[in-house]
Amino acid sequence: MSEQLSAIRAQSRAREAQEKRIAERRKAALVLVLRFLVDSGYTDSYERLSTESNVSLNKVTAGASSIAWADNRWWGAPTPCAMPAHTRMPGEHSQVDAADNISLLHVLQEFEDSYEERYGTRVKLIRRLGPADAADLAVRPSPALALA
């Protein structure tokens, strides 16, 4: 009986660890997209996605835009540190940023290179949609989200 209980606990811990890794992977992808939006100058898109996802790259001083902060970052201005999750108030943004040595474009380039090396052909990241596909797109989520 205790062996069964131990096995159930181990399975539960493994499942929780897997779910945590998936959640961390999704948040990392979101952070890379947010950083790409800021670096590309899409401030409205950044603000909207940040609000919807409850994740922001940094704490911006009153009156300063995200782009101004991003520009200051490259000039050696001190970067604000993220507050630990247990100190945030409910509904408050989680503040994170992409690591210095990574970007969305870098991730795509590495994926393309490894895919081509492994399979001997270039990966197809985007595809053209027909009229039926475009109508269907609004209804169904991406298959990649189901696999994550």
C-alpha positions in Angstrom: 0.0 0.0 0.0 2.8 2.5 0.9 4.6 1.5 -2.4 1.5 2.5 -4.3 1.2 5.8 -2.4 4.9 6.5 -3.1 4.4 5.7 -6.8 1.4 8.1 -7.0 3.3 10.8 -5.2 6.2 10.4 -7.6 3.9 10.6 -10.6 2.2 13.7 -9.2 5.6 15.4 -8.6 6.7 14.5 -12.1 3.5 15.9 -13.6 3.8 19.1 -11.6 7.4 19.5 -12.7 6.4 19.0 -16.3 3.6 21.6 -16.0 6.0 24.1 -14.4 8.5 23.6 -17.2 5.7 24.2 -19.8 4.6 27.4 -18.0 8.1 28.6 -17.8 8.7 27.9 -21.5 5.5 29.9 -22.4 6.5 32.8 -20.2 10.0 32.8 -21.7 8.5 32.9 -25.2 6.3 35.7 -24.2 9.2 37.7 -22.8 11.2 37.2 -26.0 8.2 38.5 -28.0 7.8 41.5 -25.7 11.5 42.3 -26.0 11.3 42.0 -29.8 8.3 44.4 -29.9 10.1 47.0 -27.7 13.4 46.7 -29.7 11.4 47.0 -33.0 9.5 50.1 -31.8 6.0 48.5 -31.6 5.2 50.3 -28.3 1.4 50.1 -28.6 1.6 46.3 -29.3 4.0 45.9 -26.4 1.7 47.8 -24.0 -1.4 45.8 -25.2 0.4 42.4 -24.9 1.9 43.3 -21.6 -1.5 44.3 -20.2 -3.2 41.1 -21.5 -0.5 38.8 -20.3 0.2 40.6 -17.0 4.0 40.4 -17.8 6.1 43.5 -18.4 9.8 43.8 -19.2 10.6 46.5 -16.7 9.4 49.2 -14.4 9.1 52.4 -16.4 9.2 55.7 -14.7 6.2 58.0 -15.0 6.2 59.8 -18.3 8.9 57.6 -19.9 8.1 55.2 -22.6 9.3 51.6 -22.9 11.4 52.6 -25.8 13.2 55.2 -23.8 14.0 52.7 -21.1 15.2 50.2 -23.7 17.5 52.9 -25.3 18.9 53.8 -21.8 19.6 50.1 -21.2 22.2 50.1 -23.9 23.9 53.1 -22.5 24.6 51.4 -19.2 21.8 52.9 -17.2 21.0 50.7 -14.2 18.3 48.2 -14.9 15.4 47.7 -12.5 15.3 44.4 -10.9 12.2 42.2 -10.9 10.2 41.9 -7.7 9.9 38.3 -6.4 6.5 36.8 -7.1 5.6 36.5 -3.4 6.0 40.3 -2.9 3.8 41.4 -5.8 0.2 42.4 -5.2 -2.5 40.4 -7.1 -3.0 41.9 -10.6 0.4 43.5 -10.5 2.7 42.9 -13.5 5.4 40.3 -13.4 8.6 42.2 -14.3 11.2 40.3 -16.3 13.5 40.7 -19.3 15.2 38.6 -21.9 18.8 37.6 -21.0 21.5 39.7 -22.5 22.7 37.0 -24.9 19.3 36.0 -26.4 16.7 37.4 -28.7 13.8 36.1 -30.6 15.7 36.4 -33.9 18.6 34.5 -32.4 16.4 31.7 -31.3 14.9 31.5 -34.8 18.3 31.5 -36.4 19.5 28.7 -34.1 16.4 26.7 -34.7 16.8 27.1 -38.5 20.4 26.1 -38.4 19.9 23.0 -36.2 16.9 21.9 -38.3 18.8 22.2 -41.5 21.8 20.3 -40.0 19.5 17.6 -38.7 17.2 17.1 -41.7 19.3 18.5 -44.5 16.5 20.9 -45.6 15.5 24.4 -44.6 12.6 24.7 -42.1 9.4 26.3 -43.3 8.4 28.8 -40.5 5.5 30.5 -42.3 3.0 29.5 -44.9 0.6 31.2 -47.3 -3.1 30.9 -46.4 -6.0 30.5 -48.7 -9.4 32.0 -48.1 -10.7 28.9 -46.3 -7.6 28.8 -44.1 -7.9 32.5 -43.1 -11.5 32.0 -42.0 -10.5 28.8 -40.0 -7.5 30.6 -38.4 -9.7 32.8 -36.2 -11.5 29.7 -34.7 -8.7 27.3 -33.9 -5.5 27.8 -31.9 -2.1 27.1 -33.2 -1.1 23.4 -33.1 2.2 24.4 -31.5 0.3 25.5 -28.3 -1.2 22.1 -27.9 2.2 20.5 -28.0 3.8 22.7 -25.4 
